[in-house]
Amino acid sequence: MVGLIGRVSGRIGAGLVGEVMVHVPQRQGTEAFLAYPAVPGDPMPVGTQVVVVEYQPPRTVYVAPA
């Protein structure tokens, strides 16, 4: 999961969980994950392209702008 590229589908804000859609090649599809900013206080609006920097199973990722 780490290093995969996704797009914000639910705004990620300071202290808020958002949502990202990430293409997962191993499963041949795009999946939704709960997302937190990798750098606290770094809001990301819908449509922002992001990279996964940490993955916590089953559906949580920490992301940074790509």
Buried (B, 14 or more C-beta within 10 A) or exposed (E): BEEBEBBBBBBBEEEEEBBBBBEEEEEEEEEEBBBBBBEEEEEBEEEBEBBBBEBEEEEEBBBBEE
